Amino acid sequence: MKNTAIAMTLLLASAGTQAQDIVRHKIPGSDFPIAQAVTLPPNATIHFISGQVPPVVDKAANPDSLAAYGDTRTQTMGVLKKIDEILKSMNLAMGDVVKMQVFLVGDPAKGGRADIKGFMEAYTQFFGAGAQPGPQPNLPARAVMQVAGLNSPGWLVEIEVVAARK
């Protein structure tokens, strides 16, 4: 009887520990590099990272122009690098990102449509099988939306994230 009670206590303790993990729910039957949902345990610390915008890549260009910031792919790379640096300064990593909101402005070179392909080329450098320096399987829940504009006419991308760690 005593051994049964000990076994039950250990089983419940291990079940409680497993229930405390951050759970990333995959999209069924898909290898698209986002999570369908992310479940946070009550003991997770949540970090809200404000929207980040692209750095200037051409200081000689007019600061209100696309030339100053680059195309969607270039801007996304710059924004995600900034987010990565912010997370590192908080002892976090891109694998701790659980939610991402992406705001894309329509690219004049793409007929005013958001350049999703350019965005994804940069995004997959940080999330999924193509991440550098190696695969990063902790995928965030994500929303991507096209907006009419951002604060600078040269910005095509703004990204905000929520990171969590237990």
Backbone as a ProteinNet text record, in pm:
[ID]
protein_1_A
[PRIMARY]
MKNTAIAMTLLLASAGTQAQDIVRHKIPGSDFPIAQAVTLPPNATIHFISGQVPPVVDKAANPDSLAAYGDTRTQTMGVLKKIDEILKSMNLAMGDVVKMQVFLVGDPAKGGRADIKGFMEAYTQFFGAGAQPGPQPNLPARAVMQVAGLNSPGWLVEIEVVAARK
[TERTIARY]
82.1	0	86.5	193.1	282.9	352.4	396.4	460.7	365.5	236.6	136.5	120	116.2	101.9	222	341.7	463.1	459.6	421.8	414.5	313.9	197.9	95.9	147.2	216.4	272.3	373	461.9	560.5	493	391	318.6	252.4	185.7	121	221.9	334.3	438.3	493.7	519.8	573.8	469.6	342.9	236.6	224.9	238	232.4	347.8	465.9	582.4	561	512.9	489.7	383	282.5	175.3	224	341.8	392.5	479.4	496.4	576.6	499.4	573.5	513.3	484.1	360.6	320.6	292.9	358.7	338.4	260.8	140.2	51.6	77.3	121.5	150	20	32	-80.1	-89.3	-201.5	-211.9	-181.7	-94.8	-63.1	13	78.5	147.3	289.7	378.7	513.8	538.3	429.4	441.1	502.6	600.2	677.6	612	488.9	424.8	350	318.6	236.2	90.3	2.8	-140.3	-183.1	-121.4	-149.2	-31.6	-19	82.5	12.7	36.6	-22.6	87.5	66.5	163.6	116.7	208	171.1	162.3	97.2	83.2	216.9	321.5	449.5	540.3	490.9	573.4	583.8	701.4	720.7	701.3	617.2	582.3	650.7	709.7	781.8	718.7	674.2	613.8	719	756	856.1	782.6	803.4	737	770.4	682.2	703.6	838.2	911.6	1042.3	1032.6	1104.8	1104.4	1244.6	1257.7	1386.5	1492.4	1618	1728.6	1758.5	1822.7	1866.6	1977.5	1967.3	2072.3	2153.1	2098.3	2169.8	2159.2	2264.1	2263.2	2265.3	2306.4	2310.6	2172.2	2078.6	1944.2	1857.9	1755.2	1657.1	1598.2	1600	1552.2	1403	1328.2	1186.3	1160.6	1267.8	1252.4	1273.4	1219.6	1243.9	1392.3	1461.2	1604.8	1683	1638.6	1708.3	1696.8	1589.4	1560.7	1563.5	1552.8	1555.9	1417.5	1416	1290.3	1237.8	1126.4	1063.2	1155.9	1225.9	1317	1426.4	1487.9	1595.3	1543.7	1427.4	1370	1334.4	1277.7	1241.8	1366	1473.6	1599.5	1647.7	1645.2	1689.9	1605.2	1473.9	1382.9	1403.3	1412.4	1429.5	1565.7	1667.9	1798.2	1787.6	1713.4	1692.6	1617.9	1515	1438.4	1527.9	1610.2	1703.4	1798.2	1849	1938.9	1867.5	1744.3	1666	1644.4	1604.4	1581.8	1710.1	1822.3	1950	1984.3	1953.8	1982.7	1897.6	1790.2	1701	1725	1836	1868.6	1761.5	1706.4	1607.4	1660.9	1588.6	1628.5	1503.9	1525.2	1412.3	1325.9	1383.8	1307.2	1209.7	1222.6	1130.5	1010.7	1011.1	899.8	779.4	666.9	545.4	436.8	446.9	346.1	415.3	377.8	435.4	323.4	326.5	236.3	322.4	291.6	370	280.4	329.5	258.2	340.9	283.1	351.5	277.2	352.7	297.4	310.1	212.9	220.4	342.6	415.6	538	501.2	538.8	508.2	563.2	676.1	735.2	653.9	560.6	475.6	329.9	310	174	94.4	162.7	93.6	53.7	94	64.5	181.1	149.9	254.4	340.7	470.6	566.1	582.6	486.6	488.8	609.6	642	756.8	885	907.4	1026.1	1028	911.3	901.4	939.3	882.2	907.4	1053.3	1118.1	1259.4	1343.7	1310.7	1383.7	1335.8	1205.1	1147.2	1205.3	1217.6	1265.4	1415	1483.7	1622.2	1627.7	1513.2	1505.9	1415.7	1318.7	1220.5	1204.5	1199.1	1175.8	1302.9	1290.4	1400.7	1516.6	1489.4	1594.9	1666.6	1631.1	1688.5	1840.4	1905.3	2051.7	2090	2184.4	2280.4	2226.6	2109.1	2052.2	1903	1832.1	1686.7	1643.6	1538.9	1483.9	1337.4	1307.5	1173.8	1066.7	1105	1006.3	935.9	827.9	757.6	655.1	642.4	541.4	406.2	301.6	173.5	197.6	136.5	173.3	55.7	50.7	-43.8	35.9	4.9	66.7	-46.7	-36.9	-142.2	-83.4	-151.9	-111.3	-180.1	-100.7	-153.1	-131.6	-205.9	-197.3	-62.9	-3.4	124.7	175.7	302.7	366.8	416.9	481.5	519.7	614.6	701.5	791.4	747.4	745.2	707.3	805.8	925	1023.4	1010	928.4	913.8	808.4	843.8	750.4	715.1	790.4	776.8	783.8	693.7	704.6	661.5	737.4	708.7	713.4	612	613.8	602.8	664	662	631	584	569.5	657.7	743.8	830	790.1	813.1	780.4	882.9	906.8	995.1	941.2	946.6	899.4	1014.1
-119.2	0	125.6	123.7	237.9	260.7	151.6	162.6	218.8	181.8	233.3	383.5	428.4	570.9	648.9	593.7	659.6	666.1	555.7	552.7	654.8	664.7	761.9	904.9	931.7	1064.2	1100.5	1006.8	1031.1	1051.7	974.2	987.6	1124.5	1165.9	1296.7	1409.4	1393.9	1496.8	1508.6	1395.9	1402.2	1454.9	1421.7	1473.3	1623.8	1672.2	1815.8	1888.6	1828.4	1888.7	1896.1	1787.6	1787.9	1889.8	1907	2000.9	2145.2	2167.8	2302.3	2349.9	2267.4	2306	2400.6	2484.5	2563	2465.4	2463.9	2369.5	2446.6	2404	2462.3	2361	2397.2	2308.6	2326.3	2219.9	2224.8	2234.1	2290.6	2289.8	2147.1	2080.9	1941.4	1927.1	1831.2	1801.3	1909.7	2000.9	2112.4	2125	2171.8	2203.8	2355.1	2432.4	2578.1	2622	2712.6	2742.8	2837.9	2806.7	2875.9	2771.3	2806.6	2720.8	2759.5	2661.1	2690.3	2762.6	2724.4	2785.5	2756.1	2835.6	2813.1	2823.7	2725.3	2724.1	2748.4	2848.1	2882.4	2829.8	2772.7	2728.2	2849	2831.1	2943.2	2995.4	2913.8	2958.3	3023.5	3049.8	3113.1	3262.9	3316.3	3461.3	3510.8	3611.2	3661.5	3796.5	3813.7	3936.1	3993	4118	4184.7	4276.7	4249.5	4329.5	4423.3	4552.2	4652	4632.7	4685.2	4677.7	4737.5	4663.6	4708.3	4737.6	4840.2	4882.1	4867.4	4872.2	4842.3	4949.1	4904.5	4999.8	5056.2	5169.8	5229.4	5141.6	5109.4	5030.5	5114.6	5231.6	5322.1	5463.1	5503.6	5635.6	5751.4	5726.2	5831.5	5858	5764	5778.3	5869	5925	6006.1	5919.6	5966	5884	5849.2	5912.4	5880.4	5790	5732.9	5653.3	5504.2	5423.6	5279.6	5249.5	5330.5	5308.1	5311.9	5391.1	5401.9	5273	5196.1	5078.7	4945.9	4949.5	4827.4	4768.9	4655.8	4587.7	4513	4445.3	4375.5	4271.5	4194.6	4093	4158	4262.8	4333.1	4392.9	4456.5	4518.1	4411.8	4300.3	4193.9	4139.5	4116.8	4069	4167.3	4295.4	4397	4399.9	4389.7	4391.9	4267.4	4150.7	4027.9	4024.2	4081.3	4091.2	4181.5	4292.9	4381.1	4308.2	4234	4158.6	4054.9	3987	3887.7	3953.2	4071.3	4143	4182.5	4230.1	4267.6	4145.2	4034.5	3912.1	3867.2	3869.4	3829.4	3917.8	4046.8	4137.5	4104.8	4027.4	3985	3838.3	3782	3640.1	3547.9	3588.7	3510.3	3486.3	3405.9	3376.9	3371.3	3363	3354.4	3231.5	3126.7	3007.6	3032	3145.2	3180.9	3261.9	3301.8	3378.5	3286.3	3327.7	3247.4	3312.2	3441.9	3513.7	3624.1	3638.7	3742.5	3809.1	3941.6	4018.1	4095.1	4078.9	4138.9	4235.4	4356.8	4458.5	4486.9	4459.9	4482.4	4588.7	4681.8	4782.4	4727.1	4756.1	4713.9	4774.3	4692.4	4734.1	4788.5	4913.3	4968.7	4881	4815.2	4727.9	4600	4572.2	4452.6	4491.1	4604.3	4648.7	4688.5	4729.7	4771.4	4656.6	4534.7	4417.9	4392.7	4340.3	4303.6	4193.5	4205.1	4107.5	3992.5	3901.4	3787.7	3698.2	3679.6	3595.2	3652.1	3782	3845.8	3836.1	3855.2	3840.8	3699.1	3598.5	3459.1	3419	3474	3443.3	3484.6	3597.7	3642.3	3568.1	3552.3	3486.6	3346.5	3271	3133.4	3124.6	3236.8	3238.4	3231.8	3259.4	3262.3	3152.9	3105.6	3008.8	2895.1	2771.4	2655.5	2585.4	2498.5	2413.2	2491	2607.5	2683.5	2783.1	2789	2887.7	2874.3	2987.7	2992.2	3020.5	2953.2	2862.6	2721.5	2690.1	2557.1	2561.8	2452.3	2450.1	2503	2581.1	2638.1	2594.9	2485.1	2426	2493.2	2584.2	2648.6	2759.1	2723.5	2816.7	2898.3	3027.3	3110.5	3102.2	3133.8	3165.5	3301	3323.9	3444.3	3496.5	3628.4	3694.1	3790.2	3790.7	3883.1	3961	4093	4175.1	4286.8	4320.6	4434.6	4557.7	4663.6	4789	4898.6	5007.2	5117.5	5188.8	5194.3	5262.5	5253	5286.3	5294.6	5437.6	5469.5	5607.3	5670.2	5592.8	5645.3	5590.1	5675.2	5625.7	5522.6	5511.8	5414	5277.7	5267.1	5139.7	5052.7	4927.8	4828.7	4724.8	4723.2	4617	4671.9	4623.5	4640.1	4507.9	4463	4334.5	4351.9	4298.8	4291.9	4145.6	4111.3	3972.6	3964.9	3846.5	3809.3	3687.2	3692.7	3578.9	3527.4	3400.4	3341.1	3234.2	3223	3117.1	3074	2941.4	2891	2882
0	0	0	82.3	90.3	-44.7	-110.9	-241.6	-346.4	-340.5	-433.2	-412.9	-288.9	-259.4	-311.3	-293	-342.5	-495.1	-559.3	-705.9	-756.8	-692	-732.4	-715.3	-605.7	-582.1	-691	-725.2	-831	-965.8	-996.2	-1121.7	-1131	-1025	-1024.4	-1033.3	-965.7	-971.5	-1112.3	-1179.2	-1314.6	-1412.3	-1393.2	-1479.9	-1462.8	-1338.8	-1313.5	-1379.5	-1378.1	-1442.1	-1592.2	-1653.2	-1796.7	-1834.2	-1752.3	-1782.2	-1774.5	-1719.5	-1702.5	-1819	-1922.4	-2037.3	-2127.9	-2202.4	-2309.1	-2422.3	-2469.1	-2573.1	-2701.9	-2809.4	-2942	-3025.5	-3062.5	-3136.6	-3286.5	-3351.6	-3494.6	-3575	-3693.7	-3786.6	-3841.4	-3823.9	-3869.3	-4019.1	-4050.7	-4189.6	-4263.4	-4190.9	-4255.4	-4203.2	-4289.9	-4245.3	-4251.1	-4261.9	-4262.9	-4130.7	-4131.6	-4011.3	-3910.4	-3872.6	-3761.2	-3679.1	-3556	-3471.5	-3492.1	-3485.7	-3491.5	-3364.5	-3253	-3123.5	-3031.4	-2927.6	-2824.5	-2689.7	-2603.3	-2470.4	-2367.6	-2283	-2179.4	-2044.1	-1966.7	-1832.6	-1739.2	-1623.7	-1530.3	-1478.1	-1481.2	-1425.8	-1529.6	-1650.9	-1754.3	-1728.2	-1753.2	-1750.4	-1892.9	-1910	-2042.9	-2063.6	-2182.3	-2218.2	-2345.1	-2340.5	-2455.2	-2516.8	-2642.3	-2711.3	-2806.5	-2788.1	-2871.7	-3018.2	-3103.3	-3247.3	-3285.7	-3368.5	-3416.2	-3565.3	-3606.5	-3746.6	-3804	-3934.7	-3997.8	-3972.6	-3967.9	-3960	-4099.3	-4102	-4228.6	-4285.8	-4414.2	-4480.3	-4578.9	-4618.1	-4708.5	-4653	-4579.7	-4513.6	-4613	-4736.5	-4838.6	-4898.6	-4880.8	-4938.2	-4851.4	-4912.9	-4841.4	-4729.6	-4604.1	-4491.2	-4497	-4585.9	-4601.7	-4721.8	-4778.3	-4899.9	-4873.9	-4964.5	-4958.5	-4975	-5053.5	-5075.8	-4944.2	-4848.3	-4720.2	-4638.1	-4659.1	-4575.5	-4651.1	-4782	-4862	-4885.5	-4954	-4985.6	-4862.8	-4878.5	-4765.8	-4703.8	-4786.2	-4733.1	-4649	-4702.3	-4630.9	-4501.2	-4508.6	-4389	-4284.2	-4327.3	-4233.3	-4164.2	-4241.9	-4181.8	-4075.5	-4107.6	-4012.7	-3886.9	-3903.7	-3788.7	-3702.4	-3763.9	-3685.4	-3615.9	-3677.6	-3610.2	-3487.4	-3500	-3384.2	-3272.7	-3309.5	-3209.2	-3142.6	-3222	-3168.2	-3066.7	-3099.2	-3007.7	-2878.9	-2891.2	-2772.5	-2684.3	-2746.8	-2669.9	-2600.3	-2671.5	-2611.3	-2491.5	-2501.5	-2389.9	-2267.1	-2288.9	-2180.1	-2143.7	-2193.5	-2173.6	-2232	-2345.2	-2418.4	-2559.3	-2636.3	-2773.9	-2861.9	-2992.2	-3084.9	-3055.2	-3002.1	-2965.5	-2851.3	-2782.7	-2674.7	-2724.7	-2853	-2909.1	-2923.8	-2864.6	-2870.3	-2956	-2980.3	-3059.8	-3137.2	-3263.6	-3349.2	-3427.8	-3431.7	-3517.5	-3616	-3743.2	-3850.4	-3927.5	-3945.3	-4021.5	-4146.1	-4262.9	-4389.4	-4469.4	-4525.8	-4615.6	-4757	-4840.5	-4979.7	-5047.3	-5119.1	-5187.7	-5325	-5354.5	-5487.5	-5601	-5578.8	-5680.6	-5700.2	-5610.3	-5618.2	-5644.8	-5708.6	-5740.6	-5618.4	-5512.3	-5390.3	-5299	-5332	-5248.6	-5153.2	-5036.3	-4941.5	-5002.2	-4983.2	-5037.6	-4937.1	-4936.3	-4843.7	-4872.6	-4999.1	-5034.7	-4975.5	-4991.1	-4934.4	-4783.3	-4720.7	-4576	-4533.4	-4600.1	-4562.8	-4584.3	-4687.2	-4710.4	-4590	-4529.2	-4410.2	-4285.5	-4269.6	-4152.3	-4133.2	-4242.1	-4230.6	-4201.6	-4199.4	-4152.6	-3999.8	-3934.4	-3788.5	-3730.7	-3809.4	-3760.2	-3859	-3806.8	-3890.4	-3933.2	-4031.5	-4075.5	-4136.5	-4195.7	-4261.8	-4173	-4044.9	-3953.9	-3947.1	-3928.1	-3917.7	-3772.9	-3713.5	-3776.3	-3793.9	-3744.8	-3760.9	-3736	-3757.1	-3740.1	-3603.6	-3604	-3480.8	-3477.7	-3409.5	-3417	-3330.6	-3241.7	-3154.6	-3232.8	-3298.1	-3385.5	-3308.1	-3342.1	-3276.1	-3345.7	-3270.9	-3333.5	-3400.8	-3517.6	-3592.6	-3672.6	-3685	-3774.9	-3862.5	-3991.7	-4086	-4151	-4147.1	-4206.4	-4290.1	-4396.9	-4477.8	-4421.4	-4401.1	-4348.3	-4452.1	-4437	-4533.1	-4525.5	-4406.7	-4392.4	-4250.4	-4235.3	-4103.9	-4086.7	-3975.6	-3945.6	-4046.6	-4106.3	-4209.7	-4344.6	-4446.9	-4578.8	-4634.7	-4577.1	-4622.6	-4556.9	-4453.2	-4382.4	-4449.2	-4474.1	-4525.5	-4419.5	-4307.4	-4208.3	-4066	-3981.3	-3835.8	-3773.9	-3674.9	-3610	-3459.6	-3390.9	-3245.1	-3205.1	-3092.6	-3047.4	-2898.3	-2860.7	-2720.9	-2701.9	-2601.1	-2568.9	-2432.4	-2409	-2279.7	-2246.2	-2117.9	-2068.8	-1933.9	-1911.5	-1782.3	-1685.2
[MASK]
++++++++++++++++++++++++++++++++++++++++++++++++++++++++++++++++++++++++++++++++++++++++++++++++++++++++++++++++++++++++++++++++++++++++++++++++++++++++++++++++++++++

